[in-house]
Amino acid sequence: MRRAFKPLVFLAALLPLAGLIFIVLTGRTSANPAEDIILTTGIWALRFLLLTLAITPIRRLTGWNAIIQYRRMFGLFAFFYGGVHLLSYIAFDRFFVLSEVLADVAKRPFITMGMLAFLCMVPLAITSTKGWIRRLGRRWQHLHRLVYLSGIAACVHFIWKVKVVFGEPVYYAGILALLLAFRLAWRFRTNRGVRRQPAQA
């Protein structure tokens, strides 16, 4: 049952892309289809990024250790949708003119943050295999802390893009803040427990 469930999760993660393709092909987009594609893929990249960050808190709070097997999949889907988001921007907004893309990165802060979020995911995606985990050892965990920076940059990118401090962008930022706060609280609790052990011995 567990082996069959993982492919179902994989297929479910492709549904947003399938739905977007269906909407585009059937002409059900808004008056600006390119913007719909860019926005939708970006939102799903952020959602999968937050879902990846939520795996550890869920596991620690519920004891459901099997959920850890989905973390790499969700992380790679965050990278996948982020890549489609970036490619859509380059194709539809800048028509593959690299100089204009670089100018945007340098002059438009929300583009800068979006590029930072994606670039942070690149080494995470490359080193997500078991082979890289073995090669890097402890350094793998340190490297994969880039996911925090990627999440922060992605949320700032979204907020600066829509130029509002309420609604959906803030909800995602709030979720990220809670996930990061949980990690800090858990680390503080763990470190305090370690410090107390000698005194109890």
Summary of the structure (lengths in Angstrom):
residues: 201
radius of gyration: 19.1
end to end distance: 44.8
largest distance: 70.0
contacts: 563
relative contact order: 0.10
helix: 87%
strand: 0%
